[in-house]
Amino acid sequence: MKKLFTTIPLLVLGMTSFAQNKIENLNFESVENNLPKIWKIVGDGSATVFADTKEKQEGQNSILIDADKSGFKALMYILPENYAGKKITLSGYIKTENVSDGFAGLWMRIDPEVAFDNMNKTALVGTTPWKKYEITLDMAPESTQKIVIGALLTGKGKMWVDNLKVSIDGKDIENAKIFEKKLTKVELDKEFDNGSKISNISLDKNNLENLKNLGLIWGYLKYYHPKIAEGNFNWDYELFRIYPKIAGVSAQQRDKILSEWITGLGTYQITKNEEPKNVKIKPDLDWITNSGFSKELTDQLLQLKNAKRPKVNYYVDFFDKVGNPDFKNENPYEKMTYPDEGFRLLSLYRYWNIIQYYFPYKNLIDEDWKEVLAEFIPKFINAKDETEYALASLEVIGRIHDTHANIWSSNKSLEKYFGEKRTPVKLTFAENKAVVEGFSNEKLGSETGLQKGDVITEINGETVDNLVKNSLRYLPASNYPTQLRDISRKLLRSNSETINIKISRSGKIEDKTLKTYSISELGFKKEEKEFFKMHDNDVAYVYMGSVDSKKLDDVFSKIKNTKGLVIDFRSYPSDFVAFKMGKLLKPNITEFVKFTMTNSNQPGLFTFTQSLKVPGEGKNAYQGKIAILVNETTQSSAEYHTMAFRTAPNAKVFGSTTAGADGNVSKIMLPGNISTMISGIGVYYPDGKETQRIGIVPDVEVKPTIDGIKSNKDEVLEKAVNWIKN
């Protein structure tokens, strides 16, 4: 965006400009490969999206979303600016044909969590002619990061959309004023925007000790010093200023420099913290007194424990109603695909200290987290390219043992490392062996010569056991079964045209050569299952990957006289129904969960909240047996729902170890635009028993067998049904 006055910082909140990037192609007249230019297609399911030249409201084209099966597909466009104003309106024309199992509509969202509407209340269904619709949202420019508009179809059927327009306070958006947010002191500090100016960091014993202690103190000050919490310093760039001063100096000199640094941050008030109650984890601050710092530095650090801190730290806030941390002001430095040494050190310090003070399951890390910091300093400094930096990041992320934690952004170097091409073979681990369980593309799968139940023993000359062993450090997960789940999706990836494997089938060893394909060539499709069906006359079955809260009353009226209900959580729930459905399963109110959280007053102190309860339905509750199915794909919300549902008096859980990662997630951005997450709140049973890493422990353990896979059996489901009937 061009500024009108490039030499004058825009410091006044609400200052506006009229020079804006042009908003294009709202009428879909510009098309490339039969798709609208600059628009993104998002969603799952098999629906197709393309420009329709025959059916349009005006001009040459409309856009058609055509779904022959239930799913979700949407058009998405991010507006190029943040605008000044009170209300923003999206209007457009929609036509539908046989829309069912969902609805069609326009949608608009103001991030982060400012406002949202997708016309779900209007909910266009069936067949409707061209008609103009509009949605309006209240704006909050001071809090807005981006505004997204589009059209969507959930369920199946056809929808056409055309001639979109956006207006602000009744005026076309082309004439809207751009909102210029007040720059904070952090944002005004631009000294290191083009690099840290740090290189050739010494890794001798003395400097490694200095680096470790700097990481401890830098992170502690970030979250405990009021002046930093208030946003008075760009704390990333302060690292680049302080490190050169302590590089290679003696411990005595280092402590003197750090003490002067802390003094220079400014004075603050002291307060008396109340003795906390219901404590799960205390802050790990013993290093202050046992690291051998000078008395002056030690006293300064200890005094900070009782500093009066603002309720909101510039670098971390907490989400309303839930309480998991929001690291909203962490700069991702997205243009740095391979950050320099200083920024790589910053990346490690940032991540390590977030875990130190805001990870609710830090107590479950198997090793001294401070020693992990010391171990990874050389790994981050020595990372010689983008791939090694990404792998070092992935490895340290894996050390917290949280299935929510991984590198989730599309990282090109990791994609290349694990293999950009894939085979059509779907693997699972059964009896500790890599077993063919099916194919992502049946036609290409048939060409492999493989069958369900084949055991893969070698890949490109290396045993599967060895491949698994060498890959574990790059597979962040709460437990070993979940690591196997994830590696099963990576074993048959490659950058080559073929993969050579050895298989065991009926006691015989065979060699096979598998062709590899791009993702688009494989045509991955999400498996679609109906939410409800009758397994037989006595047993009902619901698949929670397709759960719809609107259908619950109808389903439970149909199954009220059955002997039993199978609830399959071997997927991620498509709707949140822990309370609405949980109520229908049992007569009485029951406790099922409690949480731990921290705050900005004492980062690292996690205390228990009160337990949550699932209501009961009294005499109208479901009377039959309830079999809940779980495995390593049962994660997060699925585990939470299982905790709620298993409190029903007639419920039993069947299956194997779940993913062991519960709690609302918090996103973390690292330099180089690396995106990861953590479980942001602690989730426990009412008696305080752990769920993280352990997962949901089944009442009846059932694991798939090789013979069962070969025979196309669902052994977990069979065991559950037998229990219901007997």
NORFEN-V423205 format. One record per backbone hydrogen bond with DSSP energy under -1.0 kcal/mol. NH is the residue of the N-H (numbers start at 1). CO is the residue of the C=O. E is the energy in kcal/mol with one decimal. If there is no record, write none. Layout:
<<NH & CO & E> <NH & CO & E>>
//
This chain:
<<8 & 5 & -1.1> <11 & 9 & -1.3> <14 & 180 & -1.0> <15 & 12 & -2.2> <17 & 178 & -1.2> <32 & 35 & -3.1> <35 & 32 & -1.5> <37 & 30 & -2.3> <39 & 36 & -1.2> <40 & 76 & -2.9> <42 & 74 & -2.5> <48 & 66 & -2.5> <50 & 64 & -1.9> <51 & 34 & -2.1> <52 & 62 & -2.7> <62 & 52 & -1.6> <63 & 161 & -2.3> <64 & 50 & -2.9> <65 & 159 & -2.8> <66 & 48 & -2.7> <67 & 157 & -3.1> <73 & 153 & -2.0> <74 & 42 & -2.5> <75 & 151 & -2.9> <76 & 40 & -2.1> <77 & 149 & -2.4> <79 & 147 & -2.6> <84 & 177 & -2.6> <88 & 137 & -2.3> <89 & 167 & -3.0> <90 & 135 & -2.6> <91 & 165 & -2.8> <92 & 133 & -2.2> <93 & 162 & -2.7> <94 & 131 & -2.2> <95 & 160 & -2.0> <96 & 128 & -1.9> <97 & 158 & -2.3> <99 & 126 & -2.0> <100 & 156 & -2.4> <104 & 124 & -1.9> <105 & 152 & -1.9> <107 & 150 & -2.6> <108 & 117 & -2.4> <109 & 148 & -2.7> <110 & 115 & -2.9> <111 & 146 & -2.7> <114 & 110 & -2.6> <115 & 110 & -1.4> <117 & 108 & -2.1> <123 & 119 & -3.6> <124 & 104 & -1.6> <126 & 99 & -3.0> <128 & 96 & -1.2> <131 & 94 & -1.3> <133 & 92 & -3.0> <135 & 90 & -2.3> <137 & 88 & -2.5> <139 & 86 & -3.2> <143 & 140 & -1.8> <145 & 111 & -3.1> <146 & 111 & -1.2> <148 & 109 & -3.0> <149 & 77 & -2.7> <150 & 107 & -1.7> <152 & 105 & -2.9> <153 & 73 & -2.6> <154 & 103 & -2.7> <155 & 71 & -2.5> <156 & 100 & -2.5> <157 & 67 & -3.1> <158 & 97 & -2.2> <159 & 65 & -2.0> <160 & 95 & -3.1> <161 & 63 & -2.0> <162 & 93 & -2.0> <164 & 26 & -2.2> <165 & 91 & -2.4> <167 & 89 & -2.4> <168 & 171 & -3.0> <169 & 87 & -2.4> <171 & 168 & -1.9> <173 & 166 & -2.3> <175 & 172 & -2.0> <176 & 173 & -1.6> <178 & 17 & -3.5> <179 & 82 & -2.8> <180 & 15 & -1.9> <188 & 184 & -1.9> <193 & 190 & -1.6> <195 & 192 & -1.4> <208 & 204 & -2.7> <209 & 205 & -1.7> <210 & 206 & -1.8> <211 & 207 & -2.8> <212 & 208 & -2.5> <213 & 209 & -2.3> <214 & 210 & -2.4> <215 & 211 & -2.2> <216 & 212 & -2.0> <217 & 213 & -2.5> <218 & 214 & -3.2> <219 & 215 & -1.7> <220 & 216 & -1.9> <221 & 217 & -2.6> <222 & 218 & -1.7> <223 & 219 & -1.4> <224 & 220 & -2.0> <225 & 221 & -2.2> <229 & 225 & -2.4> <230 & 226 & -1.9> <231 & 228 & -1.7> <232 & 227 & -1.7> <235 & 233 & -1.3> <238 & 234 & -1.9> <239 & 235 & -1.1> <241 & 237 & -1.1> <242 & 238 & -2.2> <243 & 239 & -2.3> <246 & 243 & -1.4> <247 & 243 & -1.4> <249 & 246 & -1.5> <254 & 250 & -2.9> <255 & 251 & -2.5> <256 & 252 & -1.7> <257 & 253 & -2.5> <258 & 254 & -2.7> <259 & 255 & -2.3> <260 & 256 & -2.2> <261 & 257 & -2.1> <262 & 258 & -2.4> <263 & 259 & -2.2> <264 & 260 & -2.0> <265 & 262 & -1.3> <266 & 263 & -1.3> <271 & 306 & -3.2> <280 & 606 & -3.3> <281 & 606 & -1.7> <285 & 283 & -1.4> <288 & 285 & -1.6> <289 & 286 & -1.0> <290 & 286 & -1.5> <298 & 294 & -2.7> <299 & 295 & -2.7> <300 & 296 & -1.9> <301 & 297 & -2.3> <302 & 298 & -2.5> <303 & 299 & -2.2> <304 & 300 & -1.2> <305 & 302 & -1.1> <306 & 303 & -1.4> <307 & 304 & -1.7> <308 & 269 & -2.7> <313 & 316 & -1.2> <314 & 229 & -2.9> <316 & 313 & -1.1> <317 & 326 & -2.4> <319 & 324 & -2.6> <322 & 320 & -1.3> <323 & 319 & -1.9> <326 & 317 & -3.3> <328 & 326 & -1.6> <330 & 327 & -1.1> <336 & 333 & -2.0> <337 & 335 & -1.3> <344 & 340 & -2.4> <345 & 341 & -2.3> <346 & 342 & -2.3> <347 & 343 & -2.2> <348 & 344 & -1.9> <349 & 345 & -2.6> <350 & 346 & -3.1> <351 & 347 & -2.3> <352 & 348 & -3.0> <353 & 349 & -2.2> <354 & 350 & -1.7> <355 & 351 & -2.1> <356 & 352 & -2.1> <357 & 353 & -1.8> <358 & 354 & -2.6> <359 & 355 & -1.1> <362 & 359 & -1.5> <364 & 361 & -2.0> <365 & 362 & -1.6> <371 & 368 & -1.0> <372 & 368 & -1.2> <373 & 369 & -1.4> <374 & 370 & -1.6> <375 & 371 & -2.2> <376 & 372 & -2.1> <377 & 373 & -1.2> <380 & 376 & -2.4> <381 & 377 & -2.4> <382 & 378 & -2.7> <389 & 385 & -2.1> <390 & 386 & -2.3> <391 & 387 & -2.6> <392 & 388 & -2.3> <393 & 389 & -2.2> <394 & 390 & -2.6> <395 & 391 & -2.5> <396 & 392 & -2.2> <397 & 393 & -2.2> <398 & 394 & -1.8> <400 & 397 & -1.4> <401 & 398 & -1.3> <405 & 402 & -1.8> <408 & 675 & -2.7> <411 & 409 & -1.4> <415 & 411 & -2.5> <416 & 412 & -2.1> <417 & 413 & -2.2> <418 & 414 & -2.8> <419 & 415 & -1.3> <421 & 494 & -2.6> <422 & 517 & -3.1> <423 & 492 & -1.3> <426 & 438 & -2.8> <428 & 435 & -2.1> <430 & 433 & -2.3> <433 & 430 & -1.5> <435 & 428 & -3.5> <436 & 454 & -2.6> <437 & 426 & -2.8> <438 & 426 & -1.1> <440 & 424 & -2.5> <445 & 441 & -2.8> <446 & 442 & -2.1> <448 & 445 & -1.3> <453 & 436 & -2.9> <454 & 451 & -2.0> <455 & 504 & -2.1> <456 & 434 & -2.7> <457 & 502 & -2.5> <458 & 502 & -1.3> <459 & 462 & -2.8> <460 & 500 & -4.0> <462 & 459 & -1.7> <464 & 457 & -2.3> <467 & 463 & -2.2> <468 & 464 & -2.7> <469 & 465 & -2.2> <470 & 466 & -2.3> <472 & 468 & -1.2> <474 & 471 & -2.0> <475 & 472 & -1.8> <483 & 479 & -1.6> <484 & 480 & -2.4> <485 & 481 & -1.9> <486 & 482 & -2.0> <487 & 483 & -2.6> <488 & 484 & -1.9> <490 & 487 & -1.5> <491 & 487 & -2.0> <493 & 490 & -1.4> <494 & 421 & -2.4> <499 & 514 & -2.3> <501 & 512 & -2.8> <502 & 458 & -1.9> <503 & 510 & -2.8> <504 & 455 & -2.8> <505 & 508 & -2.8> <508 & 505 & -1.9> <510 & 503 & -2.4> <512 & 501 & -2.5> <514 & 499 & -3.2> <516 & 497 & -2.4> <517 & 422 & -3.1> <522 & 518 & -1.8> <523 & 519 & -1.5> <533 & 541 & -2.2> <535 & 539 & -1.8> <536 & 539 & -1.6> <540 & 564 & -2.5> <541 & 533 & -2.6> <542 & 566 & -2.6> <543 & 531 & -2.4> <544 & 568 & -2.1> <546 & 543 & -1.8> <551 & 548 & -2.0> <555 & 551 & -2.5> <556 & 552 & -2.8> <557 & 553 & -1.5> <558 & 554 & -1.3> <559 & 555 & -1.4> <562 & 559 & -2.3> <563 & 538 & -1.7> <564 & 538 & -1.6> <565 & 625 & -2.7> <566 & 540 & -2.8> <567 & 627 & -3.1> <568 & 542 & -2.7> <569 & 629 & -2.2> <571 & 569 & -1.4> <574 & 544 & -1.7> <581 & 577 & -2.4> <582 & 577 & -1.0> <583 & 579 & -2.0> <590 & 614 & -2.2> <592 & 612 & -2.2> <593 & 612 & -1.1> <594 & 684 & -2.3> <596 & 682 & -1.5> <597 & 607 & -1.6> <604 & 357 & -1.3> <605 & 602 & -2.2> <606 & 281 & -2.5> <607 & 597 & -2.0> <608 & 278 & -3.0> <609 & 595 & -2.7> <612 & 593 & -3.3> <614 & 590 & -3.1> <617 & 586 & -3.1> <618 & 587 & -1.9> <620 & 617 & -1.4> <621 & 618 & -1.7> <622 & 584 & -2.7> <625 & 563 & -2.6> <626 & 650 & -2.7> <627 & 565 & -2.7> <628 & 652 & -3.0> <629 & 567 & -2.6> <630 & 654 & -2.3> <634 & 631 & -2.0> <636 & 661 & -1.2> <638 & 635 & -2.2> <640 & 636 & -2.6> <641 & 637 & -2.7> <642 & 638 & -2.0> <643 & 639 & -2.2> <644 & 640 & -1.7> <645 & 641 & -2.9> <646 & 642 & -2.5> <648 & 645 & -1.8> <651 & 648 & -1.7> <652 & 626 & -2.4> <654 & 628 & -3.5> <655 & 700 & -2.1> <656 & 630 & -1.3> <659 & 634 & -2.4> <666 & 678 & -2.4> <668 & 676 & -3.1> <670 & 674 & -2.9> <672 & 332 & -1.1> <673 & 332 & -2.5> <674 & 670 & -1.7> <676 & 668 & -2.8> <678 & 666 & -1.7> <680 & 664 & -3.0> <682 & 596 & -2.1> <684 & 594 & -2.7> <685 & 689 & -2.1> <688 & 685 & -2.8> <693 & 660 & -2.4> <694 & 692 & -1.8> <695 & 691 & -3.6> <699 & 653 & -1.2> <700 & 653 & -2.4> <702 & 655 & -2.3> <709 & 705 & -2.3> <710 & 706 & -2.5> <711 & 707 & -2.0> <712 & 709 & -1.3> <713 & 708 & -3.3> <718 & 714 & -2.5> <719 & 715 & -2.0> <720 & 716 & -1.9> <721 & 717 & -2.6> <722 & 718 & -2.4> <723 & 719 & -1.8> <724 & 720 & -2.2> <725 & 721 & -2.4> <726 & 722 & -1.7>>
//
